Amino acid sequence: MSLIKIHLDNKSPKGKPQKKAYKEGLRYYSETEAKMFRSTWERELAELLTSLGITYEFEPIRYFYKAHKDSYLPDFYLPEYNTYIEVKGYYDKRSQKRCNLFRQYQGSQYGFFLYMKEERDIVLGNPEMIYTYLGIAQEELQRRKNND
């Protein structure tokens, strides 16, 4: 038995091969959401949003920045809040560049916040805190709109 098969069996729903999803980096299956995610934190946040009745779209659109020879695929879009959430367990220079490009070019169109270790710890302790982060993202969006 190949290692990829063992990994897929451990990460995917039984009887539903997810080879295409695996190749695209989607490795963690959520029974609640009936879909695959790239990380356990993304899976956890999706389940939390659903439990709070917050509708989301997972990786809905990739933004291309040709002048910078880069692109960015935000993790979650919350249509009700017009806000993107980026889940980051590891925030390296490449991630920082992509988030900055998104803020620069889409920052006055959408709310945005990073969901990192500190935010995760707070939200896991009190799930309702996600609304506080969404409120902050909305305030930042309004400030950016007013400055344009």
Backbone hydrogen bonds in HBPLUS format (Angstrom, degrees):
<---DONOR---> <-ACCEPTOR-->    atom                        ^
c    i                          cat <-CA-CA->   ^        H-A-AA   ^      H-
h    n   atom  resd res      DA  || num        DHA   H-A  angle D-A-AA Bond
n    s   type  num  typ     dist DA aas  dist angle  dist       angle   num
A0006-ILE N   A0002-SER O   3.09 MM   4  6.43 159.8  2.13 149.7 154.8     1
A0007-HIS N   A0003-LEU O   2.87 MM   4  6.09 163.6  1.89 153.7 158.4     2
A0008-LEU N   A0004-ILE O   2.81 MM   4  5.99 162.9  1.84 149.0 153.9     3
A0009-ASP N   A0005-LYS O   2.88 MM   4  6.05 156.9  1.94 147.9 154.4     4
A0010-ASN N   A0006-ILE O   3.05 MM   4  6.29 145.2  2.17 144.0 153.0     5
A0010-ASN N   A0007-HIS O   3.13 MM   3  5.16 122.1  2.48  94.8 109.2     6
A0011-LYS N   A0007-HIS O   2.98 MM   4  6.16 135.4  2.19 145.6 158.2     7
A0011-LYS N   A0008-LEU O   3.23 MM   3  5.10 130.3  2.49  92.7 105.7     8
A0012-SER N   A0008-LEU O   2.77 MM   4  5.44 149.8  1.86 153.8 157.1     9
A0029-TYR N   A0011-LYS O   3.20 MM  18  5.94 142.8  2.34 155.3 161.7    10
A0016-LYS N   A0013-PRO O   3.18 MM   3  5.64 153.9  2.26 137.6 135.4    11
A0022-TYR N   A0018-GLN O   2.77 MM   4  5.97 158.1  1.82 157.8 165.3    12
A0023-LYS N   A0019-LYS O   2.91 MM   4  6.17 159.2  1.96 151.3 155.9    13
A0024-GLU N   A0020-LYS O   3.08 MM   4  6.34 139.0  2.25 142.6 153.9    14
A0024-GLU N   A0021-ALA O   3.08 MM   3  5.04 126.7  2.37  94.1 108.5    15
A0026-LEU N   A0021-ALA O   2.81 MM   5  5.00 148.4  1.91 156.0 146.0    16
A0025-GLY N   A0022-TYR O   2.97 MM   3  5.12 159.8  2.01 109.7 113.8    17
A0027-ARG N   A0037-PHE O   2.84 MM  10  5.97 124.3  2.15 140.6 145.5    18
A0028-TYR N   A0037-PHE O   2.88 MM   9  5.01 173.3  1.88 154.1 153.5    19
A0037-PHE N   A0028-TYR O   2.76 MM   9  5.01 140.1  1.91 128.5 141.7    20
A0030-SER N   A0035-LYS O   2.95 MM   5  5.70 158.2  2.00 157.5 163.4    21
A0034-ALA N   A0030-SER O   2.73 MM   4  5.49 131.8  1.96 138.6 152.0    22
A0043-ARG N   A0039-SER O   3.09 MM   4  6.38 164.3  2.12 147.3 151.5    23
A0044-GLU N   A0040-THR O   2.85 MM   4  5.98 160.5  1.89 146.0 151.8    24
A0045-LEU N   A0041-TRP O   2.87 MM   4  6.07 159.2  1.92 148.8 154.0    25
A0046-ALA N   A0042-GLU O   2.90 MM   4  6.10 164.0  1.93 154.0 158.3    26
A0047-GLU N   A0043-ARG O   3.05 MM   4  6.28 163.0  2.08 151.5 155.7    27
A0048-LEU N   A0044-GLU O   2.97 MM   4  6.19 149.9  2.06 143.2 152.1    28
A0049-LEU N   A0045-LEU O   2.83 MM   4  6.07 166.9  1.84 159.2 161.5    29
A0050-THR N   A0046-ALA O   3.01 MM   4  6.22 164.9  2.03 150.5 154.6    30
A0051-SER N   A0047-GLU O   2.95 MM   4  6.13 154.5  2.01 142.0 149.3    31
A0052-LEU N   A0048-LEU O   3.03 MM   4  6.32 136.0  2.23 145.4 157.1    32
A0052-LEU N   A0049-LEU O   3.13 MM   3  5.17 131.5  2.37  96.3 109.3    33
A0054-ILE N   A0049-LEU O   2.85 MM   5  5.02 160.2  1.89 154.1 148.0    34
A0053-GLY N   A0050-THR O   2.96 MM   3  4.96 157.2  2.01 104.0 111.2    35
A0057-GLU N   A0077-TYR O   2.77 MM  20  5.10 144.9  1.90 144.9 156.4    36
A0077-TYR N   A0057-GLU O   2.87 MM  20  5.10 154.5  1.94 146.9 154.9    37
A0059-GLU N   A0075-ASP O   2.64 MM  16  4.72 167.4  1.66 138.1 142.4    38
A0063-TYR N   A0072-TYR O   2.79 MM   9  5.17 167.8  1.80 158.4 156.2    39
A0072-TYR N   A0063-TYR O   2.78 MM   9  5.17 149.4  1.87 147.1 156.5    40
A0065-TYR N   A0070-ASP O   2.82 MM   5  5.30 167.0  1.84 158.1 156.2    41
A0068-HIS N   A0065-TYR O   2.98 MM   3  5.44 138.4  2.16 110.0 121.8    42
A0069-LYS N   A0065-TYR O   2.94 MM   4  6.01 106.7  2.49 138.7 156.9    43
A0070-ASP N   A0065-TYR O   3.22 MM   5  5.30 164.6  2.25 131.2 135.9    44
A0069-LYS N   A0066-LYS O   3.00 MM   3  4.72 153.8  2.07  98.4 106.9    45
A0076-PHE N   A0085-ILE O   3.05 MM   9  5.08 159.3  2.10 153.1 156.2    46
A0085-ILE N   A0076-PHE O   2.84 MM   9  5.08 153.6  1.91 139.1 146.1    47
A0078-LEU N   A0083-THR O   2.76 MM   5  5.30 166.8  1.78 160.0 164.7    48
A0081-TYR N   A0078-LEU O   2.96 MM   3  5.50 143.2  2.10 115.7 126.0    49
A0082-ASN N   A0078-LEU O   2.79 MM   4  5.71 115.2  2.22 143.7 160.7    50
A0083-THR N   A0078-LEU O   3.34 MM   5  5.30 159.6  2.38 130.9 134.4    51
A0082-ASN N   A0079-PRO O   3.21 MM   3  4.72 144.9  2.34  90.2 100.5    52
A0111-GLY N   A0082-ASN O   2.85 MM  29  6.09 168.8  1.86 149.0 150.1    53
A0084-TYR N   A0111-GLY O   2.82 MM  27  6.05 162.0  1.85 136.8 136.5    54
A0113-PHE N   A0084-TYR O   3.11 MM  29  6.66 140.9  2.27 148.8 160.5    55
A0086-GLU N   A0113-PHE O   3.05 MM  27  6.38 163.6  2.08 152.9 157.8    56
A0115-TYR N   A0086-GLU O   2.72 MM  29  5.82 171.4  1.73 154.8 154.9    57
A0088-LYS N   A0115-TYR O   3.00 MM  27  6.06 164.7  2.03 138.0 141.3    58
A0096-GLN N   A0092-ASP O   2.92 MM   4  6.18 160.2  1.96 153.9 160.2    59
A0097-LYS N   A0093-LYS O   2.90 MM   4  6.08 157.7  1.95 146.9 152.4    60
A0098-ARG N   A0094-ARG O   3.07 MM   4  6.32 163.2  2.10 149.2 153.1    61
A0099-CYS N   A0095-SER O   2.95 MM   4  6.18 163.0  1.98 154.0 158.6    62
A0100-ASN N   A0096-GLN O   2.92 MM   4  6.06 156.8  1.97 148.6 155.4    63
A0101-LEU N   A0097-LYS O   2.89 MM   4  6.15 152.8  1.96 149.6 157.1    64
A0102-PHE N   A0098-ARG O   3.00 MM   4  6.24 159.6  2.04 147.4 152.8    65
A0103-ARG N   A0099-CYS O   2.95 MM   4  6.22 164.1  1.97 149.5 153.7    66
A0104-GLN N   A0100-ASN O   2.86 MM   4  6.01 154.5  1.93 145.6 153.2    67
A0105-TYR N   A0101-LEU O   2.95 MM   4  6.12 164.6  1.97 155.6 158.2    68
A0106-GLN N   A0102-PHE O   2.70 MM   4  5.35 157.5  1.74 151.2 158.1    69
A0107-GLY N   A0103-ARG O   2.96 MM   4  4.08 127.0  2.25 111.4 116.5    70
A0109-GLN N   A0106-GLN O   2.94 MM   3  5.33 162.0  1.98 118.3 123.4    71
A0110-TYR N   A0106-GLN O   3.21 MM   4  6.36 144.3  2.34 162.8 172.9    72
A0120-ARG N   A0116-MET O   2.81 MM   4  5.94 165.9  1.83 165.0 170.0    73
A0121-ASP N   A0117-LYS O   2.87 MM   4  6.05 166.8  1.88 155.0 158.1    74
A0122-ILE N   A0118-GLU O   3.05 MM   4  6.28 160.8  2.09 148.8 153.8    75
A0123-VAL N   A0119-GLU O   2.86 MM   4  6.07 167.7  1.88 155.3 158.8    76
A0124-LEU N   A0120-ARG O   2.79 MM   4  5.92 159.4  1.83 156.4 162.1    77
A0125-GLY N   A0121-ASP O   3.15 MM   4  6.26 145.1  2.27 137.4 146.0    78
A0126-ASN N   A0122-ILE O   2.94 MM   4  6.20 138.2  2.12 142.0 154.4    79
A0129-MET N   A0126-ASN O   2.87 MM   3  5.78 168.1  1.88 133.3 137.4    80
A0130-ILE N   A0127-PRO O   3.15 MM   3  6.04 172.5  2.15 124.3 126.7    81
A0131-TYR N   A0128-GLU O   3.05 MM   3  5.86 152.2  2.13 120.3 125.7    82
A0132-THR N   A0129-MET O   2.92 MM   3  5.06 126.8  2.21 100.3 114.7    83
A0133-TYR N   A0129-MET O   3.18 MM   4  6.66 156.8  2.24 154.8 159.7    84
A0134-LEU N   A0130-ILE O   2.95 MM   4  6.23 153.9  2.02 145.8 153.6    85
A0135-GLY N   A0131-TYR O   2.88 MM   4  6.04 149.5  1.97 140.4 148.8    86
A0136-ILE N   A0132-THR O   2.96 MM   4  6.27 153.5  2.03 149.4 156.2    87
A0137-ALA N   A0133-TYR O   2.98 MM   4  6.22 157.9  2.03 146.5 152.5    88
A0138-GLN N   A0134-LEU O   2.95 MM   4  6.20 149.0  2.05 143.6 152.1    89
A0139-GLU N   A0135-GLY O   2.95 MM   4  6.24 154.7  2.02 147.8 154.4    90
A0140-GLU N   A0136-ILE O   2.95 MM   4  6.20 159.1  2.00 151.3 156.7    91
A0141-LEU N   A0137-ALA O   2.96 MM   4  6.15 154.1  2.02 143.5 150.7    92
A0142-GLN N   A0138-GLN O   2.96 MM   4  6.21 160.8  2.00 148.7 153.5    93
A0143-ARG N   A0139-GLU O   2.94 MM   4  6.19 155.7  2.00 147.0 153.9    94
A0144-ARG N   A0140-GLU O   2.96 MM   4  6.20 159.9  2.00 149.9 154.9    95
A0145-LYS N   A0141-LEU O   2.92 MM   4  6.18 157.1  1.98 151.2 157.7    96
A0146-ASN N   A0142-GLN O   2.96 MM   4  6.17 156.6  2.02 148.5 154.4    97
A0147-ASN N   A0143-ARG O   3.08 MM   4  6.31 135.8  2.28 140.7 152.4    98
A0147-ASN N   A0144-ARG O   3.19 MM   3  5.10 129.0  2.46  92.3 105.7    99
A0148-ASP N   A0145-LYS O   3.27 MM   3  5.32 149.7  2.36  98.9 107.6   100
